[in-house]
Amino acid sequence: MIAQILVKLINYLDTLPPLVILLLALNNKVLRGSFIFYYLLIQFTFNLSANILNEFDLSNLYFYNFNCLFSFFALSLFYIDLLNTKKSKTAINIVSVLYTLFFFYNIFVLEGLNVFNSNTLSLASFILCAYALFYYLKIFRTMAEDNILNSANFWFNTGIFSYYTINFFIFLTYKKLTQDKPPLIGIIWQLHNVIFLIMCICLFIGTLCKQSEEK
């Protein structure tokens, strides 16, 4: 009984933490003033929908696929705002257009809608990790006297970087694992949810920090 409750709780780690942070954001200017708010809203909406369908043993993979697309848009806007240069804005906009074209090409030609799209999720992870690394490079090049651990954007970026770096390998191989080793699917996705929780903890720490003034 306890084991079943624990498994159920882990399965909802991709839904409950975003909800908690969003509720806290009602009175939090740091989060409401960032595209991270919309990212968490997207995560909560799509993950909750996917979990509800899973309760009824219905296909829910298309929710994860479109979660990836809309999350990618939200985080692209976050990094446009964070990197805050004309070159980075142009580059991110171009990458976003190319990624969107590949996303729909992948759905209609390569992988399909009702399967886990390893191609697009792993590509999105790689791109977002690159954006995160550019931000780290930026803050270390322009190191201010203030402690970066007191910066909201530092914690937001760290959460994103941690989540997408570790899960890159899960996303890259998940479609094949669903075909070759179905018993491992649940365990691997539970691992994903634990990593998602770690990201949410970083995002929550960011909400406790001052609004960053790195621009």
C-alpha positions in Angstrom: 0.0 0.0 0.0 2.7 2.4 1.0 4.7 1.5 -2.1 1.7 2.2 -4.4 1.2 5.6 -2.8 4.9 6.4 -3.3 4.8 5.4 -6.9 1.7 7.5 -7.5 3.3 10.5 -5.8 6.4 10.1 -8.0 4.2 9.9 -11.1 2.7 13.3 -10.2 6.0 15.0 -9.5 5.7 16.6 -12.9 2.4 18.2 -11.9 2.3 19.0 -8.2 5.5 21.1 -7.9 4.6 23.5 -10.8 1.2 23.9 -9.3 2.7 24.8 -5.9 5.1 27.3 -7.4 2.3 28.9 -9.5 0.2 29.4 -6.5 3.1 31.0 -4.7 3.6 33.2 -7.8 0.3 35.0 -7.1 2.2 37.3 -4.8 5.7 36.9 -6.2 6.9 39.7 -8.5 10.1 37.9 -9.5 8.2 34.9 -11.0 5.3 36.8 -12.5 7.8 39.1 -14.2 9.5 36.2 -15.9 8.7 33.8 -18.8 9.4 31.0 -16.3 5.9 31.6 -15.0 4.5 30.7 -18.4 6.9 27.7 -18.7 5.5 26.3 -15.4 2.0 27.0 -16.5 2.6 25.0 -19.7 4.2 22.2 -17.7 1.4 22.0 -15.3 -1.4 22.0 -17.9 0.1 19.5 -20.3 1.5 17.1 -17.6 -1.8 17.1 -15.7 -3.7 16.3 -18.9 -1.2 13.5 -19.7 -1.5 12.1 -16.2 -5.3 12.2 -16.3 -5.3 10.2 -19.6 -2.8 7.8 -18.1 -5.2 7.1 -15.2 -7.7 5.8 -17.8 -5.0 3.9 -19.8 -5.5 6.3 -22.7 -2.7 7.4 -25.1 -1.1 10.6 -23.8 2.1 10.9 -25.7 0.9 13.8 -27.9 0.6 15.9 -24.8 4.3 15.4 -24.1 5.2 16.2 -27.6 3.3 19.5 -27.7 4.5 20.3 -24.1 7.9 20.2 -25.6 7.1 22.7 -28.4 5.3 25.2 -26.2 7.9 24.9 -23.4 10.6 25.5 -26.0 8.9 28.7 -27.1 8.5 29.9 -23.5 12.1 29.2 -22.6 13.3 30.8 -25.9 11.6 34.0 -24.9 13.2 33.7 -21.4 16.6 33.5 -23.0 16.0 36.3 -25.4 15.1 38.4 -22.3 18.0 37.0 -20.3 20.9 37.2 -22.8 19.5 40.6 -24.0 21.6 41.4 -27.1 20.5 42.0 -30.6 22.6 39.1 -31.9 21.2 36.6 -29.3 17.7 37.7 -30.1 18.2 37.2 -33.8 19.9 33.9 -33.3 17.2 32.5 -31.0 14.4 33.6 -33.3 16.0 31.9 -36.2 16.6 28.7 -34.2 13.0 28.8 -33.0 11.6 29.0 -36.5 13.9 26.2 -37.7 13.0 24.1 -34.7 9.3 24.6 -35.3 9.6 23.5 -38.9 11.5 20.4 -37.8 9.0 19.7 -35.1 6.1 19.4 -37.6 8.3 17.6 -40.2 9.1 15.1 -37.5 5.4 14.6 -36.6 4.2 14.2 -40.2 7.1 12.4 -41.7 9.5 10.8 -39.2 8.1 9.8 -35.9 4.4 10.6 -35.8 2.2 12.3 -33.2 1.1 9.4 -31.0 4.6 8.2 -30.2 7.2 9.7 -28.0 9.1 12.1 -30.2 12.7 11.5 -29.2 14.0 13.5 -32.0 12.4 16.8 -31.1 12.6 16.4 -27.3 16.3 15.6 -27.4 17.0 18.4 -29.9 15.1 20.9 -27.8 17.1 19.8 -24.7 20.4 20.3 -26.6 19.5 23.8 -27.8 18.2 24.9 -24.3 21.4 23.6 -22.7 23.4 25.7 -25.2 21.4 28.8 -24.2 22.0 28.0 -20.6 25.7 27.7 -21.1 25.8 31.0 -23.0 24.2 32.6 -20.0 26.8 31.1 -17.6 29.5 32.4 -19.9 27.9 35.9 -19.8 27.7 36.1 -16.1 31.3 34.9 -15.6 32.6 37.4 -18.1 30.7 40.2 -16.4 31.1 39.1 -12.8 29.6 41.7 -10.5 30.4 42.2 -6.8 26.9 40.8 -5.9 26.8 37.1 -5.1 25.3 35.3 -8.1 23.6 32.9 -5.7 21.3 35.8 -4.8 20.2 36.2 -8.4 16.8 34.8 -9.4 17.9 34.3 -13.0 20.9 32.3 -11.9 18.7 29.7 -10.2 16.2 29.7 -13.0 19.0 29.0 -15.5 20.5 26.3 -13.2 17.2 24.5 -12.9 16.7 24.5 -16.7 20.3 23.5 -17.4 20.1 20.6 -14.8 16.8 19.3 -16.1 17.5 19.3 -19.8 21.2 18.2 -19.5 20.3 15.1 -17.5 17.1 14.3 -19.4 18.7 14.7 -22.8 19.8 11.1 -22.7 16.4 9.9 -21.5 14.6 11.8 -24.3 17.1 10.6 -26.9 16.5 6.9 -26.1 13.0 6.9 -24.7 11.2 6.0 -28.0 13.5 3.0 -28.6 13.1 1.9 -25.0 9.3 2.0 -25.4 9.7 -0.4 -28.3 12.4 -2.7 -27.0 12.1 -2.7 -23.2 8.6 -1.8 -22.1 9.1 -2.8 -18.4 11.8 -0.1 -18.0 9.5 2.7 -19.2 7.8 3.4 -15.8 11.1 3.4 -13.9 12.8 5.7 -16.4 9.9 8.1 -16.4 9.9 8.1 -12.6 13.6 9.1 -12.7 12.6 11.9 -15.1 10.0 13.1 -12.6 12.6 13.2 -9.8 14.9 15.3 -12.0 11.9 17.5 -12.8 11.4 18.0 -9.1 15.0 19.1 -8.7 14.5 21.7 -11.4 11.4 22.9 -9.7 13.3 23.3 -6.4 15.9 25.5 -8.2 13.1 27.5 -9.7 11.5 27.9 -6.3 14.8 29.1 -4.8 14.9 31.6 -7.6 11.6 33.0 -6.6 13.1 33.7 -3.1 15.9 35.8 -4.6 15.9 39.4 -5.7 14.9 40.4 -9.2 18.0 40.1 -11.3 19.6 43.3 -12.8 22.1 41.7 -15.2 20.6 43.3 -18.3 
